[in-house]
Amino acid sequence: MTKKRILFVVNPVSGGKKKTAFNKQVLEVLDLSRFEPTFKTTNHVNHAYELAIQAIEEKYDAVIAVGGDGTINEIGSALAGTATPLGIIPEGSGNGLALYLGIPMNESAALRRLNRFDSVAVDCAKVGEDRFFNIAGLGFDASVSDKFANETFRGPVGYLRTAINVLSNYKPKKYKLKIDGKEYEREAFMISVANSPQYGNNAYIAPNASITDGLLDVCIVHKFPLYTLPMMIFHLFNKTADQSEYVEIIPGKHIIIEQEGKDPVHLDGEPKELGQRIEIEVMERALNIIC
């Protein structure tokens, strides 16, 4: 039987975790009678994307993202629309997509899951030449992502610290939206466009979102009094954000958002400069993920 060739793309800095022993662990856990692993390490922005494109050309049977949502985004963007599946070993600060898919957070358990080599076809979203698979956002969370990208202190604690610093002087902003042809104007603390339900760390902004329904959930978080922040956080972690009076969720396939300035937008937690007008479309069942 011909072995399946699998490329592991390792982000050495994701989640603030050292991965020096990862290759050895793969060789111990992966079924080497069926799979032939190769390892490559990223060393610059977009390197994971480049390595995944190369893997397609070299006819690898799968590309495994060893990192967080940003690494998954780069590799998924390369693999979307192809038959080559994406595997995930969660090593990020949030791991939103992996948590939603039920992929174990433990490295060995996630590697054992790869041995099954079962995959599901999932939706993704197209933003110009960019893609996202979990959540994109404007406003507060995009500002946090922009600041966090330059932090040396990684991991969930580092992200929380950055969020608190941004929150101290953040002001809601005005947006114009067009969702499947219907127009809206909103002043919002933030807007999240969700393909899957959660940001990561089990914080659910769109509890009913699905990566296989051909829809995106536009989650508008309205301006809220600061004293209600504990309740907002409770809703996020209790999967009840849609029950908050300050949260409005509108599903759609074709979304246009206009912001007043040119503030950063995040795609799967990675900040991007996309200008004042952001157009988002669903790509149905565009990516195969091993889960």
ZIFEN-V17378 format. One line per field, one symbol per residue. ss: DSSP state (H for helix, E for strand, - for the rest). phi: phi as a letter, one per 30 degrees, with the letter a starting at -180 (. if undefined). psi: psi as a letter, one per 40 degrees, with the letter a starting at -180 (. if undefined). Layout:
ss: ???
phi: ???
psi: ???
This chain:
ss: ---EEEEEEE---HHH-----HHHHHHHH-----EEEEEEE-----HHHHHHHHHHH----EEEEEE-HHHHHHHHHHH-----EEEEEE----EHHHHHH-----HHHHHHHHHH--EEEEEEEEE--EEE--EEEEEHHHHHHHHH------HHHHHHHHHHHHH-----EEEEEEE--EEEEEEEEEEEEE---EEE--EE-----------EEEEEEE---HHHHHHHHHHHH---HHH---EEEEEE-EEEEEE-----EEE--EEE----EEEEEEEEEEEEEE-
phi: .ddddbcccccdcdiicdbdcdeddeddcddddcbcdbbbcdbaeiddddddeddddchddabcdclcdddedddddddeicdddccbcdbcdchedddddiddddedddddddddhdbbdbdbbcbidcbbbcbcabjedddddddddcdccciedddddddddddebdcebcbcbbchjccbbbcbdabcccccdbdkhicccbecdbdbcibccdcccdebdedceedddeeecchbedcddccbbbdacbbbbccdcbddccchicdbccidcccbbdcdhcbccda
psi: hhihhhhhhhheehefhifdeddddddddigeedihiihihieihedddddddddddefieihhhgaaddddddddddeheiehihihhhfaddfdddddeehiehddddddddddfiiihiiiihgbeiiidchiiibddddddddddeidhaidddddddddddddfhhiiiihihhfehiihihidihhhhdididiffhhdgdeiieeeeiihhhhhihiideeddddddddeeffdeeheehhhhiidhhhhhidafiiiihfehiiheadhhhhihhhfehhhh.
